[in-house]
Amino acid sequence: MKVGQAVAEIMKREGIEILCGYPVNHLLEFAAAADIRPIIVRQERIGLHMADAISRVTSGRKVGAFCMQHGPGTENAYGGVAQAYAESVPLLVIPQGYPRRLAGIDPNYSAVREMRSIAKRAEYVMLPNEISNIMRRAISAIRNGRSGPAIVEIPTDIWNEEIGDLDYTPVGVHKTAPDPADVSKAAEAILAAKRPVIYAGTGVHWSEAWAELKQFAELLGAPVTTSLGGKSSFPENHPLSLGSGGNAVPKPVHHFVQNADLIIGIGCSFTETNFGIKFPKKKFVHATLDPDHLNKDVVSTVGLVGDAKLTLQALIGALKQTIKSNRDASSVVAEITKVREEWMEQWRPLLNSNDAPLSPYRVIYELMHTVDIKNTIITHDAGSPRDQISPFWVSTEPLSYIGWGKTTQLGMGLGLAMGAKLAKPDKLCINLWGDAAIGFTGMDFETAVRERIPILSILLNNFSMAIELKVMPISTEKYRSTDISGNYADMAKAFGGYGERVTQPGDIKAAIQRGIEQTKQGKPALLEFITAKETRVSKF
């Protein structure tokens, strides 16, 4: 068996069904021969974002995989790998490397050397017979512990070398639980708290701990908020839901976090970021898979190291020794309802606005009330779309919202939506982006058309870098530096997809319905809504 055949066979045994990539990387051909579908993108970063989403919407049960050309291909891929690393997303990345006689000679780029700091594991293949060991280490790193990208760099001159018979067994998934002594300390702190708030992170998704999180919250009668990555881990139509917290937050999140006497973090890092909740100095019970996160950005009153599902099961068991039935949450629910209603009253004029140019909030509100929420996966893009949708979109099903943000690459939402559709073809998969984001990755709408990935793209076009207006007043006035132009509905049509431009509020709902119908017929749709230069976001 050749090296390339062995890699493809190992991927197949590990359940990988799709390989996103850009030529020339010889793995694409070997994968196709092994019935692994290659998806060819227009730029490397989009392919990584697609693979990223495949992992996210399956809780890592299906591992996203990406390959690219040596040299410029690996250079272009850096951002997508960095994004996955920042958010602990399991990815198998297989760059083609320079021939062994040239590898390491300046200025030749090495993915292993240059991406080691943004990968959980990075390893060269220098000896053909070591391919099974190297791939086993990569997949094991992806599947166990806090995940991230694993890079296996394969020189271009090694693919067709023979290794004999393949000896490879798929790796196992092994989980850890917190120390029972720490569980007892955490339970004691939780029982002593008068106003606890639960903060759920992406770890709840990776461990599929949605039922345990709900049971935990209802047992305590405690309100729940999430990070952007953790959004949809707790049903946001639940009476105890506060909504998710990012750069923009619903008022109930701010109110309860500020007035909490204990924050219980589950499956989170508490990483300080501009795209997360700003936590005041409080007592923290911090449950995380990675011990390096303890005491990193907040002081852990009690630390719990382990899988989120196992941690919640242990906490529930310890608390039930004292709390025999679910606490009465009526006063907490009444407080949430009051604060939320006051906040919504301030935002309803924008959510129901009849103005033209359109309010982006009206577009989002109409979208949420038109789609079948239970059968929809939606993602935001960076910038204004993220801050406009995250406080108001009510996610009710696990993994129905792909939130992200520790780094924020414009244009990521398109790749995420395409990857989600590949992994969950029966879902309506939507990306919400702005006219700045489409400038970065808009060409890959053609990938959606060519590869038959019928997603719905909702574009908010205000012909401006609106959030930069306040920080670039001189350059805007003198040189119009924040202006952007384009007719993106026509672009979608030119690529062979469905495109429609909407300017009037009364046309929003019908346009969304037409776009959904196009996706049902197998055609990607782009709806371009001409919006006002809205800069208001829900911040406190």
Beta strands, then each sheet from edge to edge (+ up, - down):
strand 1: 18-21
strand 2: 37-40
strand 3: 64-68
strand 4: 91-97
strand 5: 121-124
strand 6: 149-155
strand 7: 196-200
strand 8: 224-227
strand 9: 241-245
strand 10: 262-266
strand 11: 284-288
strand 12: 302-305
strand 13: 376-380
strand 14: 401-402
strand 15: 428-434
strand 16: 456-461
strand 17: 498-502
strand 18: 525-530
sheet 1: 2+ 1+ 3+ 4+ 6+ 5+
sheet 2: 9+ 8+ 7+ 10+ 11+ 12+
sheet 3: 14+ 13+ 15+ 16+ 18+ 17+
end
